[in-house]
Amino acid sequence: MLSVPLTDSQPLRRSEGLLLAPFNGGLCVYDLTDDSVHILGPAAARVMAALPTDIASLLSVAHEIAEPGTPDPSADVVAGIQTLAALGVVNRDRSYVPVGLVRGSIREHDGSHTGASHDVLDQVLAFRSHDRELLEQIDRFIGVNAEDKPPTVYFDAEPRSDGGIDLFAAEHWPFPTRRGFFVQLPGVIHDFAPRSCSEIVFHAGAVRISERRVILLAGATERGKSTLVAALVQAGCDYMGEEMTGVRAGTLNALCYPTPLALDRTSRELLGLVRSDSPNVDPRELNAEVVPLSGEVDPVREVILPVFNPEVDRSVERLGPIDALKALVENATNLGRAGDTGFATLCSMAEDIPVTRIVHGDSRALADSIMAGATTSATSSTDEVPVPPGAQRSATTPQRRMRP
């Protein structure tokens, strides 16, 4: 880190690799270089809004707004700037290289056939191949078509003489067998999905209940997220996806990504499904009348963080804004691409949408409770923030730092 020399003419600038958004009456800063979050108070937010500037200008403004008879604010302003510099928020002597733009296959179109269009969050994906039968199998496997939408990205799939398939996406993916290709195809698209730039993308499934109540189910692998999504589909929810879900800035509308569900043997048994060698489950196996949604739909009304644990009774905790923010940051997949706008969407969700952590041991029973709206009665975290000594009179002291 580069310390700020304490001279009035010292230029101050926002460090590279930071995302900023209003939050909790102040400002939230996400540092892409070390995956940390800083929550700044109102005074620090005013300093950040004034950048680029210099210490002399900040001191001048501080003197102008100081109440008559109050102590000279200069020492507090300088101390606050030192704190921001120590955190790397201002004047960090380290550059940040932005992530690349989204892309698919870079092979030139050589007359191969083009399959149906498929919504993948904010992109429209189509496969190309010289093998029409393979294209038809791919389109049936993915399921939901983006009718009347021209593709924005292409993947090329070509059978080999040895029975394998070469897939050309952003990278070359060789598969030794056709069956292996279809088993791993959702993973390939999952790798592509969070490269979105126009909205924040979460590692989350999503469903829509009949009264147009969209619920985001976020969580790491092995937490039971996909099983709960499947149980909700069985219970009658519209299916929006089980791996990635996008959220639009401003409207908080959800963007669907309805790939086949990935369910292991234990999940299949819990849901009453027959055994299968393939981990991929068509949502119609769960509910013959399911409605798979595609594209942009209604606003997200609630975020649930499910944790499956068959050895404990169900516990429900409504998170306060700071804990909700931490949980959402942990499950966001594309902050580097979504930028300030995407980060502002995340902060808005943490403040305005109920975020609930639920530990449970029965996915089907929990799905019934969610359908009935019974997850709203929950204990709440208070988000009490320890205030460092002197913070009440410091011009720029951050209130709290979190590392997701």
Legacy VTK file of the C-alpha trace (Angstrom):
# vtk DataFile Version 3.0
C-alpha trace
ASCII
DATASET POLYDATA
POINTS 404 float
0.000 0.000 0.000
1.120 3.607 -0.622
0.769 5.872 2.406
-0.553 9.374 1.861
2.110 12.024 2.533
0.632 14.622 4.861
1.046 17.650 2.598
-1.775 19.994 1.690
-1.065 19.623 -2.019
-1.026 15.816 -1.970
-3.384 14.652 -4.771
-5.966 12.094 -3.712
-7.547 9.634 -6.143
-9.770 6.600 -6.020
-7.686 3.436 -6.236
-8.085 1.134 -9.215
-10.132 -2.051 -8.872
-12.835 -0.649 -6.549
-16.624 -0.796 -6.878
-18.685 1.821 -5.009
-22.371 1.929 -4.096
-24.588 3.770 -1.580
-25.310 1.610 1.457
-26.584 1.948 5.013
-26.551 5.761 4.924
-22.946 5.830 3.749
-20.937 4.059 1.098
-19.954 0.453 0.444
-16.660 -0.278 -1.310
-15.800 -3.657 -2.819
-12.124 -4.234 -3.563
-11.735 -6.544 -6.552
-7.994 -6.963 -5.968
-8.290 -8.742 -2.615
-12.007 -9.651 -2.408
-12.762 -7.433 0.584
-15.637 -5.121 1.490
-15.421 -1.801 3.361
-18.484 -0.064 4.760
-17.834 3.671 5.098
-19.788 6.220 7.072
-21.390 9.372 5.622
-18.278 11.533 6.097
-16.051 9.036 4.303
-18.644 8.809 1.544
-18.376 12.585 1.034
-14.605 12.287 0.755
-14.905 9.568 -1.898
-17.463 11.650 -3.817
-15.011 14.565 -3.900
-12.193 12.569 -5.552
-9.979 13.375 -7.331
-8.959 16.274 -5.102
-6.270 17.198 -2.582
-5.996 17.439 1.188
-6.046 21.241 1.183
-9.418 21.286 -0.619
-10.910 18.766 1.806
-9.677 20.745 4.796
-11.156 23.913 3.358
-14.588 22.304 2.986
-14.353 20.796 6.485
-13.662 24.216 7.962
-16.578 25.758 6.071
-19.143 23.276 7.381
-17.792 23.056 10.933
-20.099 24.527 13.586
-18.856 27.708 15.248
-16.988 26.985 18.469
-16.255 23.343 17.597
-12.684 21.972 17.604
-10.553 22.294 14.478
-11.494 19.285 12.266
-8.136 19.146 10.454
-6.614 16.333 12.532
-9.701 14.159 12.137
-9.827 14.711 8.364
-6.161 13.806 7.942
-6.535 10.754 10.211
-9.501 9.599 8.159
-7.566 9.960 4.914
-4.737 7.921 6.427
-7.246 5.182 7.277
-8.634 5.121 3.736
-5.085 4.947 2.363
-4.188 2.083 4.724
-7.236 0.178 3.451
-6.142 0.809 -0.138
-9.280 2.789 -0.958
-7.303 5.884 -1.992
-3.886 6.275 -3.637
-3.007 2.582 -3.781
0.136 2.069 -5.828
-1.141 -1.038 -7.629
-2.932 -1.329 -10.940
-5.965 -3.500 -11.664
-6.469 -5.363 -14.936
-10.187 -5.592 -15.810
-11.618 -8.969 -16.815
-12.245 -9.594 -20.502
-15.538 -9.234 -22.334
-17.855 -12.173 -22.837
-17.204 -14.274 -25.930
-18.046 -17.663 -27.345
-16.480 -19.554 -30.236
-14.065 -17.523 -32.339
-14.091 -19.997 -35.228
-15.223 -18.613 -38.553
-18.627 -19.798 -39.727
-17.924 -22.415 -42.411
-21.406 -23.291 -43.562
-22.382 -25.475 -40.617
-25.995 -25.592 -39.445
-27.249 -23.365 -36.605
-29.582 -24.624 -33.902
-32.198 -22.849 -31.796
-31.516 -19.766 -29.703
-31.302 -20.183 -25.912
-31.400 -17.497 -23.224
-28.322 -17.576 -20.998
-28.992 -14.617 -18.737
-28.267 -11.503 -20.840
-26.856 -13.473 -23.798
-28.620 -15.530 -26.471
-26.653 -18.712 -27.178
-26.898 -20.886 -30.281
-24.953 -24.003 -31.216
-23.506 -24.681 -34.674
-22.524 -28.016 -36.155
-22.260 -29.930 -39.416
-24.258 -32.694 -37.678
-27.981 -31.795 -37.703
-28.870 -34.700 -35.415
-26.400 -33.516 -32.774
-27.852 -30.004 -32.941
-31.364 -31.352 -32.422
-30.192 -33.388 -29.415
-28.489 -30.322 -27.900
-31.579 -28.151 -28.360
-33.850 -30.789 -26.816
-31.430 -31.256 -23.923
-31.239 -27.540 -23.076
-34.989 -27.346 -23.384
-36.188 -23.741 -23.392
-35.787 -21.808 -26.630
-35.487 -18.023 -26.951
-37.879 -17.719 -29.848
-37.411 -14.847 -32.302
-34.142 -13.742 -30.681
-30.998 -13.593 -32.821
-27.949 -15.247 -31.198
-25.343 -13.029 -29.588
-22.892 -15.890 -28.920
-22.169 -19.176 -30.727
-20.736 -22.507 -29.560
-19.445 -24.949 -32.204
-19.888 -28.701 -31.615
-18.369 -31.251 -34.001
-18.391 -35.073 -33.749
-15.038 -36.842 -34.114
-14.334 -40.106 -35.907
-13.510 -41.798 -32.567
-17.000 -41.108 -31.216
-16.032 -38.062 -29.154
-17.152 -34.455 -29.572
-15.121 -31.275 -29.805
-16.846 -28.212 -28.368
-15.487 -24.779 -29.161
-16.741 -22.145 -26.719
-14.482 -19.492 -25.171
-12.074 -22.427 -24.923
-11.763 -25.797 -26.668
-13.489 -28.567 -24.691
-12.748 -32.108 -25.976
-15.140 -34.868 -24.825
-14.192 -38.553 -25.347
-17.811 -39.727 -25.753
-21.170 -38.289 -26.781
-22.676 -39.314 -23.445
-19.870 -37.528 -21.592
-20.540 -34.442 -23.671
-24.170 -34.269 -22.567
-23.336 -35.040 -18.930
-20.909 -32.116 -18.821
-22.668 -29.710 -21.180
-24.485 -27.863 -18.338
-21.117 -27.283 -16.675
-19.748 -25.720 -19.850
-22.675 -23.324 -20.043
-22.371 -22.655 -16.290
-18.790 -21.565 -16.931
-20.021 -19.159 -19.588
-23.074 -17.741 -17.771
-21.362 -15.530 -15.142
-19.449 -13.637 -17.842
-22.432 -11.314 -18.072
-21.716 -7.580 -17.980
-25.201 -6.062 -17.872
-26.452 -7.391 -14.520
-25.269 -9.009 -11.318
-25.220 -12.826 -11.474
-25.626 -15.034 -8.419
-24.718 -18.649 -7.794
-28.367 -19.325 -7.139
-31.428 -21.107 -8.360
-34.780 -19.376 -8.661
-38.476 -20.182 -8.812
-41.660 -18.191 -9.243
-44.682 -18.956 -7.107
-48.148 -18.609 -8.597
-48.720 -15.067 -7.283
-45.635 -13.938 -9.247
-43.429 -14.065 -6.180
-39.868 -14.686 -7.381
-37.550 -16.294 -4.833
-33.790 -16.499 -5.239
-32.196 -19.548 -3.573
-28.496 -18.850 -3.171
-25.721 -20.960 -1.736
-22.510 -22.828 -2.253
-22.318 -26.350 -3.655
-23.393 -29.132 -1.276
-25.782 -26.889 0.686
-28.924 -28.449 -0.805
-29.827 -25.526 -3.069
-30.646 -27.632 -6.141
-32.655 -30.128 -4.111
-34.794 -27.344 -2.655
-35.355 -25.842 -6.112
-36.454 -29.280 -7.321
-38.815 -29.687 -4.346
-40.379 -26.304 -5.113
-40.889 -27.328 -8.744
-42.569 -30.510 -7.508
-44.795 -28.327 -5.322
-45.942 -26.322 -8.342
-43.501 -23.428 -8.807
-42.445 -22.127 -12.205
-38.842 -23.147 -12.904
-36.264 -20.420 -13.559
-33.007 -22.305 -13.008
-30.920 -24.015 -10.353
-27.350 -22.798 -10.884
-27.130 -19.159 -11.998
-29.651 -16.319 -11.803
-29.211 -12.715 -12.941
-30.776 -9.609 -11.395
-31.292 -6.393 -13.375
-30.264 -3.007 -12.029
-33.103 -0.692 -11.059
-36.025 -3.068 -11.504
-34.414 -6.032 -9.665
-36.066 -8.234 -12.301
-34.706 -11.763 -12.430
-33.112 -13.252 -15.546
-33.763 -16.957 -15.940
-31.282 -19.682 -16.762
-33.395 -22.870 -16.882
-30.855 -25.640 -17.553
-31.527 -29.241 -16.470
-31.214 -29.714 -12.704
-28.124 -31.480 -11.351
-29.291 -33.916 -8.647
-27.207 -36.636 -7.031
-28.509 -40.033 -5.890
-29.375 -38.809 -2.382
-31.374 -35.886 -3.759
-33.230 -38.190 -6.148
-34.194 -40.453 -3.255
-35.357 -37.508 -1.136
-37.540 -36.323 -4.004
-38.904 -39.769 -4.862
-37.251 -39.966 -8.287
-36.061 -43.149 -9.956
-32.324 -43.811 -10.057
-30.339 -42.728 -13.090
-26.735 -42.800 -14.261
-27.025 -39.191 -15.389
-26.985 -36.354 -12.827
-29.125 -34.168 -15.088
-32.863 -34.026 -14.484
-35.397 -32.504 -16.839
-37.785 -30.369 -14.708
-40.688 -32.206 -16.362
-39.571 -35.321 -14.476
-40.382 -33.414 -11.292
-43.696 -31.980 -12.433
-45.258 -32.739 -15.804
-47.068 -29.370 -15.720
-44.047 -27.266 -14.815
-43.622 -23.934 -16.605
-39.926 -23.331 -17.447
-39.428 -19.574 -17.666
-36.989 -17.890 -20.017
-35.544 -14.401 -20.291
-36.378 -11.513 -17.945
-39.316 -11.955 -15.567
-40.610 -10.385 -12.333
-38.595 -8.682 -9.561
-36.916 -10.784 -6.886
-39.063 -10.578 -3.740
-37.017 -12.708 -1.341
-33.600 -14.347 -1.042
-33.295 -17.655 0.817
-29.943 -19.152 1.843
-30.747 -22.854 2.392
-28.469 -25.139 4.393
-29.443 -28.818 4.427
-28.649 -30.615 7.699
-30.808 -33.643 8.546
-29.549 -33.720 12.142
-30.953 -30.375 13.291
-34.388 -28.870 13.704
-35.286 -26.147 11.283
-33.901 -22.713 12.143
-34.863 -19.507 10.351
-32.809 -16.317 10.610
-33.701 -13.054 8.894
-30.427 -11.254 8.167
-29.868 -7.557 8.742
-28.526 -5.438 5.872
-24.810 -5.925 6.626
-25.041 -9.700 7.070
-27.280 -9.848 3.992
-24.681 -7.908 2.026
-21.947 -10.306 3.090
-24.038 -13.315 2.025
-24.894 -11.778 -1.350
-21.261 -10.865 -2.029
-20.241 -14.445 -1.253
-22.693 -15.723 -3.863
-22.100 -13.120 -6.594
-20.117 -14.517 -9.521
-19.376 -11.557 -11.809
-18.645 -8.423 -9.781
-15.575 -7.717 -11.901
-17.713 -7.556 -15.040
-20.887 -6.001 -13.617
-18.998 -2.978 -12.240
-20.455 -0.214 -10.070
-23.948 -0.739 -11.487
-23.991 -4.428 -10.610
-22.565 -3.768 -7.156
-25.202 -1.092 -6.529
-27.858 -3.668 -7.415
-26.391 -6.062 -4.850
-26.335 -3.371 -2.143
-29.921 -2.391 -2.951
-31.013 -6.015 -2.563
-29.271 -6.272 0.824
-31.172 -3.246 2.108
-34.575 -3.686 0.445
-35.244 -7.429 0.016
-35.707 -9.983 2.845
-32.660 -12.276 3.039
-33.226 -15.358 5.176
-30.895 -18.197 6.171
-32.745 -21.470 6.749
-31.144 -24.628 8.163
-33.403 -27.604 7.545
-33.521 -31.370 7.192
-36.477 -31.887 4.850
-36.505 -30.170 1.441
-40.069 -31.140 0.642
-41.417 -29.849 3.963
-39.496 -26.596 3.573
-40.830 -26.205 0.032
-44.380 -26.478 1.382
-43.600 -23.794 3.989
-42.158 -21.474 1.352
-45.208 -21.963 -0.847
-47.383 -21.012 2.120
-45.254 -17.932 2.885
-44.244 -19.306 6.280
-40.579 -18.290 6.070
-41.328 -14.711 7.092
-41.478 -15.492 10.835
-37.815 -15.518 11.734
-35.347 -14.289 14.282
-33.379 -11.297 13.014
-29.705 -10.480 13.136
-29.129 -6.983 14.474
-26.126 -5.959 12.392
-24.636 -4.153 15.343
-21.525 -2.404 14.068
-18.636 -1.820 16.487
-17.566 1.809 16.186
-13.821 2.374 16.547
-12.631 4.912 19.123
-12.942 8.422 17.735
-15.208 7.375 14.874
-18.004 9.693 16.017
-15.815 12.713 15.354
-13.623 11.355 12.549
-14.312 12.694 9.097
-13.505 9.475 7.243
-13.199 6.512 9.608
-14.769 3.389 8.002
-17.353 1.723 10.212
-16.589 -1.892 9.453
-14.596 -4.125 7.138
-15.746 -7.548 5.989
-13.969 -10.265 4.090
-16.392 -12.602 2.342
LINES 1 405
404 0 1 2 3 4 5 6 7 8 9 10 11 12 13 14 15 16 17 18 19 20 21 22 23 24 25 26 27 28 29 30 31 32 33 34 35 36 37 38 39 40 41 42 43 44 45 46 47 48 49 50 51 52 53 54 55 56 57 58 59 60 61 62 63 64 65 66 67 68 69 70 71 72 73 74 75 76 77 78 79 80 81 82 83 84 85 86 87 88 89 90 91 92 93 94 95 96 97 98 99 100 101 102 103 104 105 106 107 108 109 110 111 112 113 114 115 116 117 118 119 120 121 122 123 124 125 126 127 128 129 130 131 132 133 134 135 136 137 138 139 140 141 142 143 144 145 146 147 148 149 150 151 152 153 154 155 156 157 158 159 160 161 162 163 164 165 166 167 168 169 170 171 172 173 174 175 176 177 178 179 180 181 182 183 184 185 186 187 188 189 190 191 192 193 194 195 196 197 198 199 200 201 202 203 204 205 206 207 208 209 210 211 212 213 214 215 216 217 218 219 220 221 222 223 224 225 226 227 228 229 230 231 232 233 234 235 236 237 238 239 240 241 242 243 244 245 246 247 248 249 250 251 252 253 254 255 256 257 258 259 260 261 262 263 264 265 266 267 268 269 270 271 272 273 274 275 276 277 278 279 280 281 282 283 284 285 286 287 288 289 290 291 292 293 294 295 296 297 298 299 300 301 302 303 304 305 306 307 308 309 310 311 312 313 314 315 316 317 318 319 320 321 322 323 324 325 326 327 328 329 330 331 332 333 334 335 336 337 338 339 340 341 342 343 344 345 346 347 348 349 350 351 352 353 354 355 356 357 358 359 360 361 362 363 364 365 366 367 368 369 370 371 372 373 374 375 376 377 378 379 380 381 382 383 384 385 386 387 388 389 390 391 392 393 394 395 396 397 398 399 400 401 402 403
